């Protein structure tokens, strides 16, 4: 009788253990994955992206990480250039092709217009949990976007948001540069600092586009002036 009780207790414990293990597996399957931190993302990409970034900085003769980054996104040419100041001159350090972007010349004005913004921007967030591998959020709409939107009768809520430079090769209103490229840009901005990265988004490389709206032509004139300051490499 005692032996039967021991066997029954053993089988009961085994059944409970099996039930508990299956329950834990089911719970793990339905729970969303734990978001990774910025540190997690940097640790993951450093072994492969780090040597590539160091190599093109070394070829350009600039220190890594640079003290300041200037990214220039050319919409027509579908290219992002990186300039770094070195010994009083701006050097072209690297270029990445834009694999996907929607819209055409002209600033973004409304949510859903599929336009990539144009103007003077910075990055306000590094997103390690992007649906497109990694992403950097542009500070659109910035105060200038909001002012000129108001002049067109457009409220801040109608201007749109969440403009990114991200991985992958599809995009609507953002700039998709592919996973290896976004890792390099992400790493550079993380190591240099969000406050030390400038982003210019141009309708085309030479700013030859003309527009009937005076405020757009004023924006392009100021972009030309800034590009003239940088054209010393």
N, C-alpha and C positions, 0 to 999 in steps of 0.2 A: 504493500500500500504506500509506504514511504517512498519507494522507488518511483511509483507512478506519479506521485505528487511532484517529485524532483523533475521528472521528464516533462510533466505538464507545465511546470514553472519555466523550464528551459524553452519549451516551444512557445509559450506565451511571450517570453522576453524576446525571442527571435522574431516572432510576428510583429511585436511592437517596434522593434528596431527596424525591420523592413518597411513598416508603414511610415515611420518617422523619416527614414532616408528618402523614400519616394515623395513624401510631402515636401521635404526640403528641395528636392530636385524640381518639383512642379512649381514651387514658389520662386525659385531662381529663374525658371523659364518665363514666368509672367512679369517679374519685376523688371523695370527698365534698367539698362546698364548705368552704373555710377558715372556721372560726368567726370571727365578728366580735367585736371587743373592745367593752368598755363605751364607750370613747372613740368608736369607729366609730358605735355606736348613738346616742350623744348628738349627734354631728355630723350624723347623718341626720335626727333629729327636731327639732333646735333651730330650723331656719328656719320651721317651721310651728307646732310646739307652743309654742315660746318666746314668740311674740307673744300667743298665747291666755292663757298663764299670767301673763304680765306684765299683761295687760289686766284679768283678774279680781282680781289682787292690788291693782292700782291702784284699781279700783272699791271694794274693801273698805278701802282706806286703809292697806295693810300693805306693808312693804318687800319687795323681791324680791332675792335669795332670802330667805325668812323665816329667823329664827334657830332656830325650833322648829316642828314640824308635829304636829298632833294629828288623826288620821283616826278617824272614828267610823263603823263599818259597822253598819247596821241591817238585820237579816236579814228581818224581816217586811215592812218598807217597801221593801226592796230599794234601798237608797240608801247612798252613802258621802259623809259630810260632812267638810269640812276646816276646822278651827279653827286660828287663829293668835293668839298672845298679842301684844297691842299696847297699850302704856301701861296695864298692869295689868288689862286686860280681855281676854276671849277673843272674837274676832270670827269669825263664820261667813264664810268667804272664798269657798267654792265647794261645790257638790254634784254628784255624778255618779250616774246611775241604774245599778243592777246589772242587767245584761241576762240573766244566768243564774246560778242557784245551786240546789243540791239540798238535800234535807233540810228540817227544820223547827226549831221552838224546842228548845233543849237543847244542852248541850256535846257535842263530839265525844268518843267513847270508844274506838272501834275502827277499825282499817283496814277500809274497805269499808262502813262504816255510812252513807256518803253525807252525813254531817253536816258543816256548816261549824262550826269551833270557836267558842267563846265565851270571852271573858275579856280579859286584859291582855297585849298582844303588841307586838312590834316587827318591823321588816323586817330580815332577816339576809343577804339577797342580792338584787342586781339582775341579772337574767338577760337579756342582750341577744340570746340565741339560742333563745328560747322557741318552741315549736311554735304558740303563740298570740300571735305578733308580739313582745311583750315581757312580762315578768312580774317580780313582786316576791315573793320567798319569805318567808312568815310564819314566825316562830320557834316553830312548833308541832311537836312537843310541847315546851313550856317546862318549867322545873322544877316549877311548880305543877301542870301537866297530869300530869307523871310521878308526883307525890306522890298526887294524888287517884286516878289510875289504879291505883296500888299498893293504895289503900284498897278498890278494887273488884276486886282480884285480877287486874289487867290489867298485863302487862309493858310496858316502853317499846317493845319491838319490835311489840307488838300495837296500839299506839295509832294507828299510821299516821304519815304525814309528807308533805312536799312540798305543803303548802297554799299556794296562790298567789292573788294578785290579778293577773289577766292580761287580755290583749286577747281579741278574738273574742266570740262570743255563745253559747257552749256551755260547760258546766262540770259536774263532779261533785265536790262537796266543796270547791271553790274559789269565787272570786267573779270572774265575767267581766264586764268593764265596757266592752268594745269597744276598738278600736284607738286612736281619738283620745284617749279618756279615759285609757287606760293610758300613752300617751305623756306626757300632762300629769303624772300621778302619778309616773311614772318619772323625769321631768325634775326635778320638785320634790324628790324624795327624793335624787336624785343631787347636786343643787346644794346642798341643805341638809345632807346627810350622814345616813347610816344611824343613827348614834348620837343623832340629834336628831329622830327621827320616832317618835311613839307611835301605837299602833293599838288601839282598843277595838272589840271585836266584841260586839254586843248581840243578844238574841233579838228585841227590838222596841224601838222608840224610847223608850217610856215605862217599859220594864222592868216590865210588868204581869203577866208570866208567873210562875206559881207552880209549884213542883215538890215531889214527895214526898221527895226526897233533901235532907237538911239541908245538905250541902256545896254543892249547887247554889243553894239559897236564900241561903247565905252569900256565894257568888260574886256573885249578883245584888245583894245588899245593898251590897257593896263597889263594884260598878259604879254603883249609884245614887248612892253617896257621891261617886264621882269625877265623875259627870255633874253633880251639884249644884255641885261646885267650878267646873265649866266653864260652867255656865248663868248667865253674867254678861254675855252679849252683848246 
